[in-house]
Amino acid sequence: MRAWLDLANNTLFVYYLASNLIYLLLLITAISRNTWHRHRLASLRLERFKISPFTPPITLIVPAHNEEAFITDSIRALLTLDYPSLEVIVVNDGSRDNTLAQLKAAFRLRAARLLYIPDIPAAPVRQIYKSDVESRLLVLDKESAGSKADAINAGLNAATSPYVCVVDADSILEKDSLLRIMAGVSSDSQRIVAAGGIVRVLNGCRVSAGELKQVSLPRHSIEILQVIEYLRAFLIGREAWAYFKALPIISGAFGIFRADLVREVKGFRPHAIGEDFDLVVRMHRLLQEQKRDYHITFVPDPTCWTEVPGDLRSLARQRARWHKGLIDTLWPNRDMLFRPRYGRVGFLILPYMWIFEFFAPIVELIGYTSIVLAFALGMLGRQFFLLFLIFGYAFATLISIGSVLLEELTYRRYSDWREVGRLLLFCLFEHFPYRQMTLIWRLQGIWQYLRGDLRWREMKRTGVSNAGEQDA
Amino acid sequence: MPDLGFAGLILKAILFSLAGIFLLIAFIALRRWYRGRYFQRLSERTFALRSQWDGILSGAVPAESWRLNNLDCEIVESILLASIELADSDELSTLLNCLRRSGLLDMRIHQARVTTGWKRRTALVALGRTRAPEAIPALAEALDAPEEETRIAAVRGLANTELPEAAIPILDCLLLGKRSIPEHTLKNALASCCRHSPGVLLRYLKQSSGRPRELLARVLGELASSDLGEDLILLATDSDAEVRASAARALGNLQPSFALPVLSVMVGDKEWFVRLRAVVALASIKHALRIRPLLHALCDPNRYVRQRSAWALAHIGSNLDDILTQVVETKDNYALQAFISELERSGAIENLVEALENHPGQNAARNILLRTLNVCRQDIEQANKAFAAAGGAK
């Protein structure tokens, strides 16, 4: 027993240290990359990019399922995005509310008998609508297959542009976000096959008619903690992993893909829980197998604002679902692990995802138990016990503050002193007790996955623009 | 400190982490404070310099009074560069004179030549924004820089000048193929520099081969003017399909009497994307003679060519009933379906039916339309159902 506890404690220590050292390395890399990117932007003239005849067309695919609260404003906002050649395809995925009726009324939709060829299998399309007032808009009304991936696939079948961008109906893209992300893609269009932009927390911001008017921190602590998480995940994690050419995920809320490649991998997996992660891993797989020179990248300045859960119940569901999505993708692709043909994806990022993402809650749970047991059995001195806890807390907090620093050094979306002060203050609470709460939710996710419970549980949303100008 | 063994190591790690936390917070606070002060000073000095702006421009305020102060120099340069972007030719010469007289231009040229890294790139960006011809040699030298970022900054700088002379070093660099530069950046730069003199591109196109040739043809396709007429005919018969496609695109910008005969031949090209480009070009030429080649393209074996041709025909606006009759006469059901679909998509179908109903003499055309419309609708619905069933089965 004692030997086992010793082993468990030592393993936990090494695991924790390794996890934080990796994040420290990612932080340093991200600071350097973000600074580089900012310098590069100095010579880029977006207005020139906008008027260039060589700027490629984009199709925005907007899957919508029961989105009556904000679908009209969202689509209006998307149609006003600053991009020269844009097509917007809204996929009404069997909504039971008035999503379609609202779209019909707002955009004067009329049924168009267009030939729709489902190259990628998707649930049947009931009707295709064109707008009398907006020629760039196409609405597909399809039967629901119970997954967002299926709706996106239907959109992909109708898309006509060389690039597709998937956007959530409840998210808000900044006006120049498409120009910025495509400027990143065009910098190496032969090799870049997909790119993700940064996703930020919309809660607390002032929104009017689907447009972001003012950036502010949310009021509730649970939302502020998610702001820190998002900053860390995007500004540090995505940026650094992209630099190492091993970006494992492009957020489903805002990502751009080469349409031909997405079709080549047969689109999004219809019943994938984390369809965004699953698609990127399958793209890596195909491109590595074909030995193609490619790059899946992250561009840190194009911004998408999205609503995050504002209550513990919704947050718990979201985190459980994310963890289910993780295993749902890692398990079918386990054959890529440590196989030379998959390069750094097989040797670097997938092992990292298994060890430091999927197993994290399990290792942490075992670790907490063994430490408490060792302490109770007198194997661990009180001094050592406390030191260990303080170390774990302090190191992780350092990384969190590092993500706030990175935001300060680069994009500074929270310009007010008090907001930055609050962010720094909440960094102190992220690793106790918030981290332990997410641990439980992630364990729930594993448990649900093992039980075969793959249901999508609704998240409570306030809506970003229900009635004119308001705080989200 | 007593030897604590493993606990000592952890203690050190804690101290390191706490020191890191403290330093990061202190850095954020100090940086915010410093930036606040900097922007306050910037605002004050900008106001002061703006109030003497006419004097600065004319030279009545001696350059020494602001050139030797870093902040003032930065402010004046940024105002000058911003003004240059919006200036017409008269204003431009005044602004450039100020840059030259004050030595700011020479300073940037010097920096672009002797500095490295970000300083050099900043100088290159500023030089490009001046739109001054004397900036071109320094920008051209940077095209040989070992770092890609510097080369990109140089190309973007040359593009900003919008001068045809600035295209020459880019074209030389492209043809020699010494250093790689992203294609999109190159194309935009060439388009920007050669907008008013695309003939420069043609000269280089004749000397080039392979990928650079395709790239030049693509840019030329966007910029071609009537001056290039006969050369474009040569390109339309080029052995490289990409070049032919670009020539087709370019022909869309020329006089119908010149372009139509060539494009009418090109709709029969062996490559589908050349035919597509020819159809797109035909769509942009407002001339009655385009209908026949478009009808030919409507029967093309390639779906995209058919669709584009249908789009062009459906958007002609007048004589749709005649066109409909000619489409029916092709006896090509794919062509008919594409045309009717496009009429529906464009919303022209109701007007057409109404127009036919108001002209009893055109009963035959009306019947054809209604019959084919009905058949097409059924066809499309059946096709969609079949595809949906196939998709479901998969």
HADDOCK unambig.tbl for C-alpha pairs under 7 A between the chains (distance, minus, plus):
assign (segid A and resid 43 and name CA) (segid B and resid 125 and name CA) 5.57 0.50 0.50
assign (segid A and resid 43 and name CA) (segid B and resid 153 and name CA) 5.75 0.50 0.50
assign (segid A and resid 43 and name CA) (segid B and resid 156 and name CA) 6.63 0.50 0.50
assign (segid A and resid 52 and name CA) (segid B and resid 188 and name CA) 6.37 0.50 0.50
assign (segid A and resid 112 and name CA) (segid B and resid 344 and name CA) 6.68 0.50 0.50
assign (segid A and resid 112 and name CA) (segid B and resid 345 and name CA) 6.15 0.50 0.50
assign (segid A and resid 113 and name CA) (segid B and resid 341 and name CA) 6.87 0.50 0.50
assign (segid A and resid 113 and name CA) (segid B and resid 377 and name CA) 6.64 0.50 0.50
assign (segid A and resid 113 and name CA) (segid B and resid 380 and name CA) 6.62 0.50 0.50
assign (segid A and resid 114 and name CA) (segid B and resid 341 and name CA) 6.42 0.50 0.50
assign (segid A and resid 114 and name CA) (segid B and resid 380 and name CA) 6.92 0.50 0.50
assign (segid A and resid 115 and name CA) (segid B and resid 380 and name CA) 5.89 0.50 0.50
assign (segid A and resid 115 and name CA) (segid B and resid 384 and name CA) 6.42 0.50 0.50
assign (segid A and resid 116 and name CA) (segid B and resid 384 and name CA) 6.06 0.50 0.50
assign (segid A and resid 117 and name CA) (segid B and resid 387 and name CA) 6.22 0.50 0.50
assign (segid A and resid 118 and name CA) (segid B and resid 387 and name CA) 6.36 0.50 0.50
assign (segid A and resid 118 and name CA) (segid B and resid 388 and name CA) 6.94 0.50 0.50
assign (segid A and resid 118 and name CA) (segid B and resid 391 and name CA) 6.30 0.50 0.50
assign (segid A and resid 121 and name CA) (segid B and resid 391 and name CA) 4.60 0.50 0.50
assign (segid A and resid 121 and name CA) (segid B and resid 392 and name CA) 6.81 0.50 0.50
assign (segid A and resid 121 and name CA) (segid B and resid 394 and name CA) 6.53 0.50 0.50
assign (segid A and resid 122 and name CA) (segid B and resid 391 and name CA) 6.19 0.50 0.50
assign (segid A and resid 122 and name CA) (segid B and resid 392 and name CA) 6.99 0.50 0.50
assign (segid A and resid 123 and name CA) (segid B and resid 392 and name CA) 6.45 0.50 0.50
assign (segid A and resid 124 and name CA) (segid B and resid 388 and name CA) 5.10 0.50 0.50
assign (segid A and resid 186 and name CA) (segid B and resid 184 and name CA) 5.88 0.50 0.50
assign (segid A and resid 187 and name CA) (segid B and resid 182 and name CA) 5.62 0.50 0.50
assign (segid A and resid 187 and name CA) (segid B and resid 184 and name CA) 6.72 0.50 0.50
assign (segid A and resid 188 and name CA) (segid B and resid 182 and name CA) 5.74 0.50 0.50
assign (segid A and resid 384 and name CA) (segid B and resid 7 and name CA) 5.94 0.50 0.50
assign (segid A and resid 387 and name CA) (segid B and resid 10 and name CA) 6.67 0.50 0.50
assign (segid A and resid 387 and name CA) (segid B and resid 11 and name CA) 6.60 0.50 0.50
assign (segid A and resid 388 and name CA) (segid B and resid 10 and name CA) 6.83 0.50 0.50
assign (segid A and resid 390 and name CA) (segid B and resid 14 and name CA) 6.95 0.50 0.50
assign (segid A and resid 391 and name CA) (segid B and resid 10 and name CA) 6.75 0.50 0.50
assign (segid A and resid 391 and name CA) (segid B and resid 13 and name CA) 6.70 0.50 0.50
assign (segid A and resid 391 and name CA) (segid B and resid 14 and name CA) 4.86 0.50 0.50
assign (segid A and resid 394 and name CA) (segid B and resid 14 and name CA) 6.55 0.50 0.50
assign (segid A and resid 394 and name CA) (segid B and resid 17 and name CA) 5.68 0.50 0.50
assign (segid A and resid 394 and name CA) (segid B and resid 18 and name CA) 6.32 0.50 0.50
assign (segid A and resid 395 and name CA) (segid B and resid 17 and name CA) 5.24 0.50 0.50
assign (segid A and resid 398 and name CA) (segid B and resid 17 and name CA) 6.30 0.50 0.50
assign (segid A and resid 398 and name CA) (segid B and resid 20 and name CA) 6.48 0.50 0.50
assign (segid A and resid 398 and name CA) (segid B and resid 21 and name CA) 5.22 0.50 0.50
assign (segid A and resid 405 and name CA) (segid B and resid 28 and name CA) 6.45 0.50 0.50
